[in-house]
Each structure stands twice: as C-alpha cells, then as structure tokens.
C-alpha cells in the first residue's frame, strides 16, 4: 500500500546564455523545415520531426542556461533576494545582460513565446490578482528545461517541496503537491496553450480538450504513485534519503524533463 498520506493536489495552480555553435545558437532562427541540396536539383524540404515539446523548448531561454545560472538569475534579478516575487521586466533584463544582444529578439522580444508566457500565463503568477511572477514557479519551470545533473535538479527540487529547508520531509508535505502539479502543467498545459502560436495561423492545431480533461483526471494518480514509490512504508525521510532515492533510482527521473513528463502523462491518459 505504501505511504498512506493525504496528498495536496495543488488545485490552486493553472500552467551567461553561453556561446554555442551557430547551428545551436539560441538566437538563431529555428526553421520548421530543413533543406537539402542535391546537385542541380531544387532544394528538397524535409519535414520537421521534432515533437511539439521539442519545438516549444527551442524557443525558451532556459534551454540554453544551466540550472545554476537560471536559479541565480531568478534570485538576483529582482534586487531583493528575500522577495518571493519578480517582475517580467526584471527577468527579461537579467537575461539580456547574459545574452547576445544582436540575436536576442527571437527569444526575448515582445513577439517571442517566452515574453507571451511571462505576460499571459497564470501558472507563473504569484497570485491571480497581480502581474508579479513567483520566483518559486520560475525555478520549478527551469527544472524542466535547464541543463544540469540529476543531483543538481533533485537538490533544487527539495528546496522547492521543503520550503523551510528542513532536514526531514513527510510524505504528506503540503508543498509537494503544488510543485509536482506545476511540473506537470508546465509540460502539458503550457505547451498545448503556447506551442501552436509558433505555427502559421492557418496551421495552428486546436487544443485537444479531451486530452486536457483526461490529463486533469490522472494528476492525482500520478502524484500518489510517485509518493508511494518514493516513501514506500515510511511516512518521513531525511533529506539525504529523499535526495538519494530520487537521484539513484531512474524511475523517478522522468519528472525533471518536459519531454519525459509528457510521455509519462500520455501513458496514464491512454490506459
């Protein structure tokens, strides 16, 4: 049966840029088709085989930052490390300091998906009554897209689900549910809402309302299965036990990458 605890389902939630080669540059245009020249024949367009999640993440600046860089930026850019909130403009300014100004428009301009998400998504808001963004939500978002070792991601995750940074954590900790659900929502709802905006208007796919309804219906089961597998018969784990289990057991690693979250959710939806 595992840990018999009541889970917090988090029902109040919705959804230095480093120098890289030109073909990997975050500010280079990401075409939807690739061309291949064959002697004197016309260019043959090859279809884009990336998933929607992969297309979406190519337009996020976090993909080109380490988790450590992203957390540092979120913590410092507001000018008040003790504050729980930060403005969209402060995030954009912090990123522009790190970026290549000649190419920042694709990722950070007013037409960019990243800017639209900061402006429009309630998932990132400190609350629905303010335009200020939650630092905790931003760091949670970065877990899915920033580079970093599984140890770095798990230790950052622990600071999010154990906000008091205590040395012990219970299976029914109140902070786990909201963070877990944010990771799911960022991987599913945010992609389904904003990725279509990257396509020409006439080609934009409609939201799959049935899939999103099923997604909402499996979130509690995903959370329960995760906690039961992690805690087993225990109701409390030490920090090192908790971190050690998540790092050493590959069955938990799906939670820290948007592509694998999407695959795990689909496996539950399609049962």
C-alpha positions in Angstrom: 0.0 0.0 0.0 2.9 2.3 0.6 2.7 5.7 2.3 -0.9 6.3 3.4 -0.9 10.1 3.4 -3.3 12.6 2.1 -1.8 14.3 -0.9 -2.0 18.1 -1.5 -3.2 18.2 -5.1 -2.2 21.9 -5.5 -5.6 22.6 -7.0 -5.0 26.4 -6.9 -2.5 26.2 -9.8 -3.5 26.6 -13.5 0.0 26.2 -16.3 25.7 33.7 -19.0 23.5 32.5 -22.2 26.5 30.5 -23.2 28.3 30.8 -26.5 27.4 27.9 -28.8 27.9 27.0 -32.4 25.7 28.7 -35.0 23.5 25.7 -35.6 22.8 25.5 -31.9 22.6 29.2 -31.2 19.6 30.1 -29.1 19.1 33.3 -31.0 19.3 31.7 -34.5 16.1 31.2 -36.3 14.7 27.7 -35.9 13.1 26.7 -39.2 10.2 24.4 -39.3 11.8 22.6 -42.3 15.3 21.7 -43.2 16.6 21.9 -46.8 19.0 19.5 -48.5 20.7 20.4 -51.8 21.2 17.6 -54.3 23.5 18.5 -57.2 21.4 20.8 -59.6 18.1 19.7 -58.3 15.8 22.0 -56.3 16.1 22.0 -52.6 14.1 19.2 -51.0 12.3 20.2 -47.9 12.4 17.6 -45.1 9.6 17.6 -42.6 10.4 18.7 -39.0 10.4 15.5 -36.9 10.6 17.3 -33.6 7.8 16.8 -31.1 5.7 19.7 -30.0 7.6 19.8 -26.7 11.0 20.0 -28.5 9.8 22.8 -30.8 8.5 24.7 -27.8 11.6 24.3 -25.7 13.8 25.6 -28.5 12.2 29.0 -28.0 12.8 29.1 -24.3 16.0 30.9 -23.0 16.2 28.4 -20.1 17.2 25.7 -22.5 20.5 27.5 -23.1 21.2 28.1 -19.4 22.4 25.7 -16.7 20.0 25.3 -13.8 22.5 27.1 -11.5 22.6 30.1 -13.8 18.8 30.2 -14.0 18.3 30.0 -10.2 20.9 32.7 -9.7 19.2 34.9 -12.2 15.8 34.5 -10.7 17.1 35.1 -7.2 19.2 38.1 -8.0 17.4 40.0 -10.8 14.7 41.4 -8.6 17.2 43.2 -6.5 15.6 41.7 -3.4 16.7 38.1 -2.7 14.2 37.8 0.1 11.3 38.6 -2.1 9.0 35.8 -3.3 8.2 37.7 -6.5 9.8 39.3 -9.5 8.5 41.2 -12.5 8.6 40.0 -16.1 10.7 43.0 -17.0 13.3 42.1 -14.3 13.6 38.6 -15.7 14.0 39.9 -19.3 16.6 42.5 -18.2 18.6 39.8 -16.4 18.5 37.6 -19.5 19.5 40.4 -21.8 22.6 41.0 -19.7 23.6 37.4 -20.3 22.6 37.2 -23.9 24.0 38.1 -27.3 22.1 41.4 -28.0 22.3 41.0 -31.7 20.2 37.9 -31.6 18.0 38.2 -28.5 14.9 39.2 -30.4 13.9 35.6 -31.2 13.8 34.6 -27.6 13.3 37.8 -25.6 11.5 40.2 -28.0 7.9 41.3 -27.5 6.7 38.7 -30.1 8.6 35.8 -28.5 6.8 32.9 -26.9 8.8 33.5 -23.7 7.6 37.1 -23.5 4.0 36.0 -24.1 4.2 33.3 -21.4 5.6 35.8 -18.9 2.7 38.2 -19.8 -0.2 35.8 -20.2 0.3 32.6 -18.1 -1.3 32.5 -14.7 0.9 29.5 -13.9 3.8 31.8 -13.2 1.9 34.4 -11.2 2.5 34.9 -7.5 -1.3 35.1 -7.4 -4.1 35.8 -9.9 -4.5 39.4 -8.6 -1.0 40.6 -9.5 1.2 40.6 -12.6 4.2 39.8 -10.5 5.8 36.4 -11.1 6.5 33.8 -8.5 10.2 33.0 -8.1 9.3 29.5 -6.9 7.3 28.9 -10.1 10.0 30.2 -12.3 12.6 27.9 -10.7 10.2 25.0 -11.0 9.8 25.8 -14.7 13.6 25.8 -15.1 13.9 22.3 -13.7 12.3 21.0 -16.9 14.4 22.9 -19.5 17.7 24.0 -18.0 20.8 21.8 -18.3 22.1 20.2 -15.1 22.9 16.9 -13.5 20.1 14.8 -11.9 21.7 15.5 -8.5 21.5 19.3 -9.1 17.9 19.1 -10.2 16.9 16.9 -7.3 18.5 19.1 -4.7 16.9 22.2 -6.2 13.6 20.2 -6.2 14.0 19.5 -2.5 14.3 23.2 -1.7 11.0 23.8 -3.5 9.0 21.0 -1.9 10.5 21.6 1.5 10.3 25.3 1.7 11.5 25.5 5.3 14.6 23.7 4.1 14.3 21.2 7.0 16.3 18.1 7.2 13.3 15.8 7.2 10.3 15.6 4.9 6.9 13.9 5.3 5.1 12.0 2.6 2.1 14.4 3.0 4.2 17.6 3.0 2.0 20.5 1.9 4.5 22.0 -0.6 4.9 18.8 -2.6 1.5 18.8 -4.4 1.7 22.3 -5.8 5.2 21.9 -7.1 4.6 18.4 -8.6 1.5 19.7 -10.4 3.3 22.8 -11.7 5.9 20.4 -13.3 3.0 18.6 -15.0 1.2 21.7 -16.0 4.3 23.4 -17.4 5.0 20.2 -19.5 1.4 19.8 -20.8 -0.9 22.8 -20.4 1.8 25.4 -21.2 3.0 23.5 -24.3 -0.6 22.9 -25.5 -1.5 26.6 -25.0 1.5 28.3 -26.4 3.2 26.0 -28.9 0.5 26.5 -31.5 1.4 30.2 -31.6 4.7 29.2 -33.2 2.9 27.8 -36.2 1.3 29.9 -39.1 -2.2 30.8 -38.1 -3.8 28.6 -40.8 -1.8 25.6 -39.5 -2.3 26.1 -35.8 -3.6 22.9 -34.2 -6.7 23.2 -32.0 -6.4 22.5 -28.3 -7.2 18.8 -27.6 -9.8 19.4 -25.0 -10.5 15.7 -24.4 -6.8 15.1 -23.7 -6.5 18.0 -21.3 -9.6 16.8 -19.4 -8.1 13.3 -19.1 -4.8 14.9 -18.1 -6.6 16.7 -15.2 -8.2 13.4 -14.2 -4.8 11.5 -13.9 -2.8 14.1 -12.0 -3.8 12.8 -8.5 -2.9 9.2 -9.5 0.5 10.3 -10.9 1.3 12.1 -7.7 0.1 9.2 -5.5 2.1 6.6 -7.4 5.2 8.8 -7.3 5.0 9.4 -3.5 4.2 5.7 -2.8 7.2 4.6 -4.8 9.4 7.1 -3.1 8.4 6.7 0.5 7.4 3.0 0.5 6.2 2.1 4.0 7.8 5.2 5.5 6.0 8.4 6.4 9.1 10.5 6.8 12.5 10.6 5.1 15.7 12.5 5.9 16.9 15.0 3.3 19.7 12.7 2.2 17.4 9.6 2.0 14.9 11.6 -0.1 17.6 13.1 -2.4 19.4 9.7 -2.6 16.3 7.8 -3.7 15.4 10.4 -6.4 19.0 10.5 -7.7 19.8 6.8 -7.7 16.5 5.4 -9.0 16.0 6.1 -12.7 12.2 5.5 -12.3 11.9 9.0 -10.8 14.0 10.9 -13.4 11.0 11.5 -15.8 9.8 14.3 -13.5 12.8 16.6 -14.3 12.5 16.9 -18.1 9.4 18.2 -20.0 9.7 15.6 -22.8 9.6 12.7 -20.3 6.9 14.2 -18.3 4.8 14.4 -21.5 5.5 10.7 -22.2 4.6 9.7 -18.6 1.3 11.7 -18.7 0.4 10.2 -22.0 0.9 6.6 -20.7 -1.6 7.4 -17.9 -4.1 9.1 -20.1 -4.0 6.2 -22.6 -4.5 3.5 -20.1 
